[in-house]
């Protein structure tokens, strides 16, 4: 085992914060009958109507296969509609339906409470610093994993 004491390892702290965020958001979006991945998809769709499933997967940081399952469930519930692209018939454009918009608004009204609580914990400079530090973490992780 490589010598790196537990108190020097930041991965667990990052994972714990992520798990707490996801758990809180799951409670928040449940009122709209959504899961966090479904909420994320609807949120991304609201700003990108007509986006493809592959692009939506990238926007939501999930695999295309995972997004296919999310979209199938949302479509079956009538929260999104998918239609062939006018030029690229194999590409399906995805859009929110009116019930999807209502579900998103319900979920987002509750999820934003969590986002505000996080934002309010820091001043503007601290938020910028936190974002920069998290970006550096991501860069370090990508760099280290490319060396494996």
N, CA, C and O of each residue as an XYZ file, in Angstrom:
592
protein
N       0.845     -1.178      0.000
C       0.000      0.000      0.000
C       0.890      1.242      0.000
O       1.848      1.327      0.769
N       0.570      2.199     -0.865
C       1.335      3.436     -0.976
C       1.075      4.275      0.266
O      -0.044      4.331      0.777
N       2.126      4.923      0.739
C       2.009      5.693      1.977
C       1.394      7.067      1.702
O       2.073      7.979      1.230
N       0.111      7.200      2.001
C      -0.574      8.491      1.979
C      -1.634      8.435      3.066
O      -2.651      7.758      2.915
N      -1.396      9.141      4.153
C      -2.334      9.080      5.278
C      -3.745      9.511      4.884
O      -3.921     10.345      3.995
N      -4.731      8.949      5.539
C      -6.139      9.230      5.246
C      -6.452     10.719      5.339
O      -7.229     11.235      4.536
N      -5.866     11.407      6.294
C      -6.165     12.839      6.476
C      -5.643     13.708      5.332
O      -6.026     14.873      5.227
N      -4.781     13.168      4.477
C      -4.278     13.908      3.322
C      -5.084     13.619      2.054
O      -4.898     14.290      1.039
N      -5.959     12.646      2.102
C      -6.729     12.238      0.932
C      -8.010     13.063      0.837
O      -8.834     13.050      1.751
N      -8.170     13.775     -0.267
C      -9.320     14.661     -0.452
C     -10.485     13.998     -1.186
O     -11.607     14.506     -1.164
N     -10.221     12.880     -1.826
C     -11.260     12.212     -2.598
C     -12.503     11.899     -1.781
O     -13.624     12.067     -2.263
N     -12.314     11.449     -0.556
C     -13.451     11.111      0.300
C     -14.275     12.353      0.640
O     -15.503     12.291      0.690
N     -13.602     13.475      0.874
C     -14.326     14.721      1.175
C     -15.153     15.173     -0.027
O     -16.295     15.607      0.124
N     -14.571     15.070     -1.210
C     -15.289     15.454     -2.428
C     -16.481     14.532     -2.634
O     -17.582     14.997     -2.931
N     -16.270     13.226     -2.479
C     -17.345     12.248     -2.656
C     -18.451     12.467     -1.630
O     -19.630     12.386     -1.974
N     -18.096     12.741     -0.388
C     -19.098     12.961      0.658
C     -19.969     14.171      0.316
O     -21.192     14.113      0.448
N     -19.351     15.256     -0.118
C     -20.110     16.454     -0.485
C     -21.039     16.155     -1.665
O     -22.191     16.589     -1.682
N     -20.532     15.415     -2.642
C     -21.366     15.058     -3.793
C     -22.544     14.202     -3.362
O     -23.669     14.435     -3.805
N     -22.307     13.216     -2.505
C     -23.387     12.335     -2.061
C     -24.431     13.109     -1.261
O     -25.627     12.856     -1.401
N     -23.993     14.041     -0.429
C     -24.937     14.859      0.335
C     -25.774     15.731     -0.600
O     -26.975     15.895     -0.385
N     -25.152     16.286     -1.626
C     -25.863     17.097     -2.603
C     -26.905     16.261     -3.346
O     -28.056     16.679     -3.471
N     -26.518     15.099     -3.832
C     -27.435     14.243     -4.585
C     -28.579     13.771     -3.689
O     -29.731     13.753     -4.122
N     -28.279     13.391     -2.456
C     -29.332     12.933     -1.543
C     -30.333     14.057     -1.269
O     -31.541     13.821     -1.251
N     -29.839     15.268     -1.058
C     -30.729     16.402     -0.793
C     -31.570     16.727     -2.025
O     -32.763     17.009     -1.916
N     -30.944     16.686     -3.184
C     -31.699     16.973     -4.412
C     -32.722     15.878     -4.699
O     -33.800     16.161     -5.221
N     -32.397     14.634     -4.364
C     -33.360     13.547     -4.567
C     -34.622     13.811     -3.752
O     -35.734     13.632     -4.248
N     -34.448     14.234     -2.510
C     -35.604     14.579     -1.672
C     -36.359     15.755     -2.298
O     -37.589     15.753     -2.342
N     -35.635     16.736     -2.772
C     -36.253     17.938     -3.342
C     -37.091     17.620     -4.576
O     -38.225     18.085     -4.684
N     -36.557     16.844     -5.496
C     -37.255     16.621     -6.773
C     -38.302     15.520     -6.701
O     -39.111     15.371     -7.617
N     -38.291     14.755     -5.628
C     -39.274     13.680     -5.462
C     -40.699     14.230     -5.464
O     -41.625     13.548     -5.905
N     -40.881     15.456     -4.975
C     -42.218     16.072     -4.944
C     -42.814     16.198     -6.342
O     -44.034     16.217     -6.502
N     -41.958     16.283     -7.342
C     -42.417     16.367     -8.737
C     -42.454     14.993     -9.396
O     -42.734     14.883    -10.590
N     -42.171     13.941     -8.620
C     -42.167     12.590     -9.168
C     -40.963     12.301    -10.031
O     -41.017     11.447    -10.916
N     -39.860     13.016     -9.775
C     -38.658     12.867    -10.599
C     -37.507     12.290     -9.785
O     -37.484     12.361     -8.557
N     -36.556     11.719    -10.513
C     -35.264     11.366     -9.936
C     -34.296     12.503    -10.273
O     -34.610     13.357    -11.102
N     -33.140     12.518     -9.645
C     -32.152     13.554     -9.949
C     -31.723     13.497    -11.421
O     -31.643     14.548    -12.056
N     -31.444     12.314    -11.991
C     -31.090     12.295    -13.417
C     -32.215     12.810    -14.318
O     -31.951     13.483    -15.314
N     -33.462     12.499    -13.975
C     -34.583     13.002    -14.772
C     -34.689     14.521    -14.644
O     -34.906     15.219    -15.634
N     -34.536     15.022    -13.432
C     -34.563     16.469    -13.205
C     -33.447     17.147    -14.003
O     -33.676     18.169    -14.650
N     -32.242     16.578    -13.957
C     -31.113     17.151    -14.689
C     -31.392     17.194    -16.185
O     -31.049     18.163    -16.863
N     -32.016     16.137    -16.694
C     -32.339     16.097    -18.123
C     -33.371     17.166    -18.475
O     -33.214     17.871    -19.471
N     -34.423     17.293    -17.668
C     -35.439     18.307    -17.939
C     -34.846     19.707    -17.833
O     -35.167     20.584    -18.634
N     -33.985     19.914    -16.846
C     -33.342     21.215    -16.655
C     -32.499     21.572    -17.881
O     -32.556     22.697    -18.376
N     -31.716     20.604    -18.364
C     -30.879     20.841    -19.545
C     -31.740     21.054    -20.788
O     -31.413     21.888    -21.633
N     -32.832     20.312    -20.906
C     -33.726     20.458    -22.057
C     -34.395     21.825    -22.092
O     -34.636     22.374    -23.167
N     -34.692     22.371    -20.932
C     -35.348     23.678    -20.882
C     -34.494     24.741    -21.560
O     -35.027     25.654    -22.191
N     -33.200     24.633    -21.438
C     -32.299     25.601    -22.054
C     -31.806     25.205    -23.427
O     -31.149     25.995    -24.105
N     -32.117     23.987    -23.845
C     -31.623     23.464    -25.129
C     -32.691     22.654    -25.844
O     -32.488     21.465    -26.090
N     -33.823     23.261    -26.184
C     -34.869     22.486    -26.848
C     -34.372     21.905    -28.173
O     -33.681     22.572    -28.944
N     -34.738     20.655    -28.414
C     -34.345     20.001    -29.655
C     -33.007     19.293    -29.589
O     -32.568     18.712    -30.581
N     -32.349     19.329    -28.439
C     -31.040     18.699    -28.281
C     -31.156     17.186    -28.498
O     -32.199     16.594    -28.219
N     -30.106     16.579    -28.987
C     -30.098     15.129    -29.192
C     -29.839     14.433    -27.858
O     -29.362     15.048    -26.904
N     -30.154     13.161    -27.809
C     -29.899     12.379    -26.601
C     -28.427     12.320    -26.254
O     -28.067     12.381    -25.079
N     -27.574     12.203    -27.249
C     -26.128     12.139    -27.002
C     -25.620     13.462    -26.422
O     -24.825     13.470    -25.482
N     -26.082     14.571    -26.985
C     -25.670     15.878    -26.472
C     -26.232     16.106    -25.078
O     -25.574     16.706    -24.229
N     -27.437     15.633    -24.843
C     -28.044     15.752    -23.517
C     -27.264     14.933    -22.495
O     -27.076     15.373    -21.360
N     -26.814     13.757    -22.885
C     -25.987     12.929    -21.998
C     -24.716     13.673    -21.610
O     -24.321     13.668    -20.444
N     -24.079     14.310    -22.581
C     -22.863     15.078    -22.284
C     -23.172     16.232    -21.332
O     -22.412     16.494    -20.400
N     -24.279     16.913    -21.569
C     -24.655     18.050    -20.724
C     -24.950     17.620    -19.290
O     -24.716     18.373    -18.345
N     -25.464     16.406    -19.138
C     -25.828     15.898    -17.812
C     -24.736     15.030    -17.182
O     -24.910     14.507    -16.081
N     -23.627     14.884    -17.877
C     -22.478     14.121    -17.372
C     -22.812     12.656    -17.097
O     -22.397     12.087    -16.088
N     -23.574     12.056    -18.022
C     -23.874     10.632    -17.928
C     -23.556      9.977    -19.265
O     -23.297     10.661    -20.255
N     -23.576      8.659    -19.286
C     -23.314      7.950    -20.534
C     -24.539      8.048    -21.443
O     -25.656      8.239    -20.962
N     -24.333      7.917    -22.748
C     -25.489      7.900    -23.658
C     -26.479      6.784    -23.305
O     -27.689      6.963    -23.444
N     -25.972      5.643    -22.853
C     -26.849      4.537    -22.485
C     -27.729      4.915    -21.290
O     -28.923      4.616    -21.280
N     -27.146      5.566    -20.292
C     -27.926      5.998    -19.126
C     -28.970      7.028    -19.542
O     -30.100      6.996    -19.055
N     -28.601      7.941    -20.438
C     -29.551      8.962    -20.880
C     -30.688      8.340    -21.673
O     -31.822      8.814    -21.599
N     -30.406      7.285    -22.432
C     -31.460      6.595    -23.176
C     -32.540      6.088    -22.223
O     -33.731      6.203    -22.511
N     -32.124      5.532    -21.098
C     -33.077      5.027    -20.103
C     -33.865      6.188    -19.495
O     -35.084      6.100    -19.346
N     -33.177      7.268    -19.145
C     -33.841      8.436    -18.569
C     -34.877      8.980    -19.547
O     -36.018      9.238    -19.164
N     -34.487      9.155    -20.802
C     -35.402      9.707    -21.803
C     -36.585      8.778    -22.070
O     -37.707      9.242    -22.268
N     -36.340      7.486    -22.076
C     -37.429      6.525    -22.284
C     -38.467      6.689    -21.182
O     -39.666      6.728    -21.459
N     -38.016      6.784    -19.936
C     -38.936      6.950    -18.809
C     -39.680      8.281    -18.888
O     -40.885      8.337    -18.643
N     -38.967      9.345    -19.228
C     -39.611     10.661    -19.339
C     -40.630     10.688    -20.482
O     -41.702     11.280    -20.357
N     -40.284     10.050    -21.580
C     -41.195     10.019    -22.732
C     -42.448      9.202    -22.401
O     -43.560      9.602    -22.748
N     -42.270      8.063    -21.732
C     -43.409      7.221    -21.349
C     -44.362      7.973    -20.418
O     -45.567      7.723    -20.427
N     -43.828      8.881    -19.625
C     -44.648      9.670    -18.694
C     -45.197     10.941    -19.339
O     -45.926     11.701    -18.702
N     -44.845     11.168    -20.608
C     -45.353     12.331    -21.319
C     -44.678     13.630    -20.928
O     -45.243     14.703    -21.141
N     -43.480     13.562    -20.359
C     -42.771     14.760    -19.921
C     -41.852     15.323    -21.003
O     -41.483     16.497    -20.963
N     -41.488     14.482    -21.967
C     -40.713     14.931    -23.124
C     -41.305     14.286    -24.367
O     -41.993     13.268    -24.298
N     -41.017     14.907    -25.503
C     -41.375     14.303    -26.781
C     -40.125     14.268    -27.636
O     -39.278     15.158    -27.569
N     -40.029     13.222    -28.438
C     -38.858     13.041    -29.296
C     -39.351     12.882    -30.725
O     -40.229     12.069    -31.016
N     -38.766     13.674    -31.599
C     -39.155     13.635    -33.008
C     -37.894     13.583    -33.867
O     -36.846     14.094    -33.473
N     -38.001     12.963    -35.041
C     -36.824     12.907    -35.928
C     -36.387     14.308    -36.352
O     -37.213     15.184    -36.608
N     -35.081     14.492    -36.419
C     -34.512     15.742    -36.916
C     -34.908     15.895    -38.379
O     -34.927     14.905    -39.111
N     -35.227     17.122    -38.829
C     -35.679     17.287    -40.213
C     -34.677     16.833    -41.270
O     -35.077     16.393    -42.348
N     -33.370     16.934    -40.974
C     -32.362     16.550    -41.976
C     -31.689     15.238    -41.647
O     -31.368     14.461    -42.546
N     -31.472     14.983    -40.373
C     -30.776     13.773    -39.925
C     -31.797     12.850    -39.279
O     -31.962     12.865    -38.059
N     -32.470     12.065    -40.068
C     -33.596     11.256    -39.612
C     -33.252     10.285    -38.479
O     -34.137      9.886    -37.721
N     -31.989      9.904    -38.356
C     -31.612      8.973    -37.288
C     -31.426      9.698    -35.945
O     -31.368      9.063    -34.891
N     -31.335     11.027    -35.998
C     -31.180     11.824    -34.776
C     -32.562     12.233    -34.294
O     -33.363     12.778    -35.054
N     -32.831     11.963    -33.017
C     -34.106     12.376    -32.433
C     -33.913     13.668    -31.651
O     -33.031     13.769    -30.798
N     -34.743     14.641    -31.952
C     -34.737     15.887    -31.187
C     -35.657     15.699    -29.987
O     -36.722     15.090    -30.094
N     -35.238     16.222    -28.862
C     -36.001     16.054    -27.630
C     -36.444     17.414    -27.118
O     -35.665     18.367    -27.083
N     -37.708     17.488    -26.722
C     -38.266     18.740    -26.201
C     -39.146     18.445    -24.994
O     -39.728     17.367    -24.873
N     -39.229     19.427    -24.109
C     -40.151     19.333    -22.985
C     -41.582     19.446    -23.483
O     -41.867     20.196    -24.416
N     -42.465     18.709    -22.866
C     -43.897     18.897    -23.092
C     -44.389     19.854    -22.003
O     -43.625     20.208    -21.105
N     -45.626     20.267    -22.071
C     -46.164     21.133    -21.023
C     -46.144     20.438    -19.658
O     -45.745     21.062    -18.675
N     -46.564     19.155    -19.559
C     -46.420     18.477    -18.261
C     -44.953     18.385    -17.804
O     -44.674     18.439    -16.606
N     -44.030     18.249    -18.746
C     -42.604     18.235    -18.410
C     -42.151     19.562    -17.840
O     -41.365     19.615    -16.894
N     -42.655     20.629    -18.426
C     -42.319     21.978    -17.944
C     -42.856     22.185    -16.523
O     -42.178     22.766    -15.676
N     -44.062     21.713    -16.276
C     -44.661     21.833    -14.937
C     -43.851     21.019    -13.925
O     -43.558     21.499    -12.830
N     -43.491     19.783    -14.294
C     -42.686     18.942    -13.398
C     -41.344     19.608    -13.103
O     -40.883     19.608    -11.962
N     -40.725     20.172    -14.129
C     -39.445     20.855    -13.935
C     -39.604     22.050    -12.999
O     -38.795     22.236    -12.091
N     -40.631     22.851    -13.210
C     -40.839     24.023    -12.355
C     -41.053     23.612    -10.903
O     -40.521     24.249     -9.994
N     -41.825     22.555    -10.678
C     -42.073     22.049     -9.326
C     -40.777     21.573     -8.686
O     -40.472     21.923     -7.546
N     -40.022     20.777     -9.424
C     -38.767     20.236     -8.904
C     -37.738     21.340     -8.686
O     -37.044     21.358     -7.670
N     -37.644     22.258     -9.640
C     -36.617     23.294     -9.560
C     -36.885     24.269     -8.417
O     -35.944     24.775     -7.807
N     -38.148     24.536     -8.122
C     -38.473     25.425     -7.008
C     -37.919     24.863     -5.694
O     -37.532     25.619     -4.804
N     -37.887     23.552     -5.584
C     -37.356     22.919     -4.377
C     -35.836     22.721     -4.461
O     -35.135     22.893     -3.464
N     -35.330     22.364     -5.637
C     -33.890     22.142     -5.792
C     -33.107     23.439     -5.618
O     -31.980     23.423     -5.122
N     -33.692     24.549     -6.019
C     -32.993     25.827     -5.914
C     -32.770     26.216     -4.451
O     -31.856     26.982     -4.148
N     -33.593     25.696     -3.550
C     -33.388     25.943     -2.117
C     -32.014     25.406     -1.696
O     -31.289     26.049     -0.938
N     -31.678     24.239     -2.194
C     -30.376     23.625     -1.885
C     -29.255     24.427     -2.529
O     -28.243     24.717     -1.890
N     -29.438     24.787     -3.799
C     -28.421     25.576     -4.497
C     -28.188     26.925     -3.807
O     -27.051     27.383     -3.694
N     -29.274     27.554     -3.348
C     -29.120     28.841     -2.645
C     -28.383     28.665     -1.324
O     -27.556     29.498     -0.953
N     -28.684     27.580     -0.614
C     -28.013     27.318      0.660
C     -26.510     27.169      0.450
O     -25.712     27.675      1.240
N     -26.132     26.476     -0.613
C     -24.701     26.322     -0.922
C     -24.107     27.683     -1.275
O     -23.071     28.071     -0.735
N     -24.759     28.398     -2.171
C     -24.240     29.699     -2.612
C     -24.142     30.683     -1.451
O     -23.182     31.448     -1.358
N     -25.139     30.661     -0.567
C     -25.152     31.603      0.558
C     -24.071     31.321      1.590
O     -23.754     32.174      2.419
N     -23.512     30.131      1.535
C     -22.446     29.767      2.480
C     -21.139     30.504      2.168
O     -20.247     30.592      3.011
N     -21.044     31.031      0.946
C     -19.810     31.659      0.475
C     -20.104     33.041     -0.078
O     -21.202     33.305     -0.569
N     -19.111     33.923      0.005
C     -19.264     35.207     -0.690
C     -18.832     35.010     -2.148
O     -18.380     33.929     -2.525
N     -18.973     36.060     -2.962
C     -18.675     35.934     -4.396
C     -17.254     35.440     -4.653
O     -17.033     34.562     -5.486
N     -16.310     36.004     -3.938
C     -14.905     35.625     -4.132
C     -14.674     34.163     -3.734
O     -13.948     33.439     -4.416
N     -15.290     33.736     -2.635
C     -15.138     32.348     -2.199
C     -15.767     31.377     -3.203
O     -15.222     30.303     -3.457
N     -16.913     31.756     -3.770
C     -17.541     30.894     -4.784
C     -16.625     30.754     -5.995
O     -16.453     29.658     -6.527
N     -16.039     31.869     -6.428
C     -15.111     31.815     -7.564
C     -13.904     30.942     -7.228
O     -13.441     30.155     -8.053
N     -13.406     31.095     -6.007
C     -12.260     30.289     -5.569
C     -12.625     28.819     -5.524
O     -11.858     27.970     -5.977
N     -13.797     28.516     -4.977
C     -14.232     27.118     -4.899
C     -14.344     26.516     -6.296
O     -13.879     25.400     -6.529
N     -14.948     27.235     -7.212
C     -15.055     26.734     -8.589
C     -13.673     26.486     -9.189
O     -13.449     25.471     -9.849
N     -12.754     27.411     -8.959
C     -11.393     27.259     -9.491
C     -10.705     26.049     -8.861
O     -10.018     25.295     -9.550
N     -10.885     25.868     -7.568
C     -10.269     24.731     -6.886
C     -10.856     23.412     -7.373
O     -10.125     22.443     -7.584
N     -12.161     23.373     -7.550
C     -12.790     22.152     -8.065
C     -12.336     21.855     -9.493
O     -12.132     20.697     -9.858
N     -12.181     22.901    -10.295
C     -11.673     22.713    -11.664
C     -10.254     22.146    -11.622
O      -9.910     21.264    -12.409
N      -9.446     22.646    -10.715
C      -8.079     22.111    -10.572
C      -8.109     20.663    -10.126
O      -7.292     19.861    -10.578
N      -9.043     20.311     -9.241
C      -9.188     18.907     -8.832
C      -9.486     18.046    -10.057
O      -8.865     17.002    -10.255
N     -10.431     18.485    -10.870
C     -10.777     17.739    -12.076
C      -9.586     17.574    -12.999
O      -9.358     16.493    -13.542
N      -8.828     18.641    -13.176
C      -7.637     18.575    -14.025
C      -6.624     17.584    -13.462
O      -6.045     16.794    -14.208
N      -6.410     17.624    -12.158
C      -5.455     16.695    -11.523
C      -5.916     15.259    -11.677
O      -5.102     14.371    -11.928
N      -7.203     15.019    -11.533
C      -7.747     13.673    -11.674
C      -7.554     13.178    -13.111
O      -7.119     12.046    -13.324
N      -7.875     14.018    -14.088
C      -7.700     13.622    -15.495
C      -6.225     13.350    -15.804
O      -5.893     12.382    -16.488
N      -5.354     14.209    -15.295
C      -3.916     14.045    -15.536
C      -3.430     12.728    -14.929
O      -2.713     11.968    -15.580
N      -3.820     12.463    -13.683
C      -3.368     11.242    -13.000
C      -3.939     10.001    -13.683
O      -3.236      9.004    -13.844
N      -5.207     10.057    -14.082
C      -5.814      8.863    -14.694
C      -5.223      8.592    -16.078
O      -5.211      7.444    -16.523
N      -4.734      9.620    -16.762
C      -4.122      9.399    -18.072
C      -2.755      8.726    -17.943
O      -2.235      8.162    -18.905
N      -2.193      8.794    -16.762
C      -0.875      8.181    -16.512
C      -0.978      6.752    -16.024
O       0.039      6.078    -15.863
N      -2.189      6.282    -15.788
C      -2.359      4.905    -15.259
C      -2.185      3.864    -16.342
O      -2.294      2.668    -16.072
